[in-house]
């Protein structure tokens, strides 16, 4: 049986979704992910999501989130597009107060809610941001900037007559001679 694709509501009460055992699945356009905009080389494409809400054995509201897709991140070395595969699978547990978390964080990623309803798109976007590499960079052999840096470094091998502190030493000698 094919999975039913359902759109995300703008805002939803995650506790009610968990009580009802709701499932959402679909595609998010990268162009709609505003907080990612500065990290992406392009806004084409979509990311597939699946969000399954349920109550766990202790009665917690939980959501299993799965994200898959391809992002074109900006390489921080060459500033070019760097394809990066997104594959996230995590379980989120929802709480209204930090004191409720207890040992749940050993099994789940805790989410403390400030309001009854939450934007599911923002929740998904937050998980995408958490999954990204700290610094996006091509592998050194695949990056044009790395190749250029290596070529420049080879051209700048130290020469025998290259002595950056020679002028300072000469000034020091001159100062010593003048004080005698």
C-alpha positions in Angstrom: 0.0 0.0 0.0 1.4 3.4 -1.0 1.9 5.9 1.8 -0.7 8.7 1.8 0.9 12.1 1.3 -0.7 14.7 3.6 0.1 18.4 3.9 1.1 20.0 7.2 -1.3 22.2 9.0 0.0 25.7 9.7 -0.1 25.2 13.4 -1.2 22.2 15.5 -1.6 21.0 19.1 1.0 18.2 19.3 -0.7 16.6 22.3 -4.0 16.2 20.4 -2.0 14.9 17.4 -0.4 12.3 19.7 -3.8 11.3 21.2 -5.2 10.8 17.7 -2.1 9.0 16.4 -1.8 11.3 13.4 0.7 10.9 10.6 1.8 13.5 8.1 4.0 12.8 5.1 4.9 14.8 2.1 7.5 17.1 0.6 8.7 20.5 1.7 10.0 22.9 -0.9 13.4 24.1 0.0 12.3 27.6 -1.1 9.8 27.6 1.8 12.6 27.0 4.4 13.4 30.6 5.3 15.9 30.0 8.0 18.0 27.7 5.7 18.1 30.3 2.9 21.6 31.7 3.8 23.1 28.2 3.9 21.8 27.0 0.6 23.4 27.6 -2.8 20.0 27.1 -4.5 16.4 26.8 -3.4 15.3 24.2 -6.0 14.2 20.8 -4.9 12.2 19.3 -2.0 12.8 17.3 1.1 10.6 14.4 2.0 9.3 14.2 5.5 7.2 11.8 7.6 6.0 12.7 11.0 4.2 10.1 13.2 2.6 11.2 16.4 1.7 8.8 19.3 1.8 8.4 23.0 4.6 6.3 24.5 4.2 3.7 27.3 4.6 6.6 29.9 1.9 8.7 28.2 4.3 11.2 26.7 3.4 12.9 23.4 6.0 11.7 21.0 6.7 12.2 17.3 9.0 10.1 15.1 10.4 12.3 12.4 12.1 11.1 9.2 13.6 13.5 6.7 15.3 12.7 3.4 16.6 14.7 0.5 19.4 16.5 -1.1 20.5 20.0 -0.2 23.0 22.2 -2.1 24.9 23.9 0.7 27.4 26.7 0.2 31.0 25.4 0.6 32.7 27.8 3.1 36.0 27.3 1.4 35.1 28.0 -2.3 31.6 29.4 -1.8 30.3 27.1 -4.5 27.4 24.6 -4.4 28.1 21.5 -2.3 25.6 18.6 -2.6 24.8 17.2 0.8 22.5 14.3 1.6 20.0 14.9 4.4 18.9 11.7 6.2 17.4 12.3 9.7 15.5 10.0 11.9 14.7 11.2 15.4 12.1 10.9 18.1 10.8 14.1 19.7 9.0 14.2 23.1 6.9 17.3 23.9 6.8 19.0 27.2 5.3 22.2 28.6 7.9 22.6 31.4 11.5 21.6 31.7 10.9 19.8 35.0 8.7 17.3 33.2 11.6 16.0 31.1 13.3 13.7 33.7 14.8 10.7 32.0 12.9 11.1 28.8 15.9 12.8 27.2 17.8 9.5 27.2 15.2 8.1 24.8 14.0 11.3 23.0 15.0 14.7 21.9 13.0 16.9 24.3 11.0 19.8 22.9 9.7 22.4 25.4 6.7 24.2 24.1 5.9 27.8 24.9 2.4 27.6 23.4 -0.3 25.0 22.9 0.1 25.0 19.2 3.3 24.7 17.2 4.3 25.2 13.6 5.1 21.7 12.3 7.1 23.2 9.4 9.2 25.2 11.9 9.7 22.0 14.0 10.9 20.2 10.9 13.2 23.1 9.8 14.8 23.1 13.3 15.7 19.5 12.9 17.2 20.1 9.5 19.3 22.9 11.0 20.5 20.6 13.8 21.5 18.0 11.2 23.6 20.2 9.1 27.4 20.1 9.3 29.0 22.9 11.4 31.0 24.1 8.5 30.0 22.9 5.0 33.0 22.2 2.9 33.8 20.0 -0.1 36.4 17.3 0.4 39.8 18.8 -0.2 40.4 17.0 -3.5 37.0 18.2 -4.8 37.2 21.9 -3.9 38.6 24.4 -6.3 39.7 26.7 -3.4 41.7 23.9 -1.8 43.5 23.2 -5.1 44.3 26.9 -5.4 45.5 27.1 -1.8 47.8 24.1 -2.3 49.2 25.7 -5.5 49.9 29.0 -3.8 51.5 27.2 -0.8 53.8 25.3 -3.2 54.8 28.6 -4.8 55.6 30.1 -1.4 58.1 27.6 -0.2 60.6 29.4 2.0 63.8 30.6 0.3 67.2 30.6 2.0 67.4 34.4 1.7 63.9 35.0 3.0 64.5 36.2 6.6 61.6 38.2 7.8 63.4 39.4 11.1 66.6 40.3 9.4 65.7 44.0 9.3 64.7 43.9 13.0 68.1 42.3 13.9 69.9 45.0 12.0 68.0 47.7 13.8 68.8 46.1 17.1 72.5 46.0 16.3 72.4 49.6 15.2 70.7 50.6 18.5 73.3 48.7 20.5 76.2 50.4 18.7 74.6 53.8 19.2 74.3 53.3 23.0 78.0 52.4 23.4 
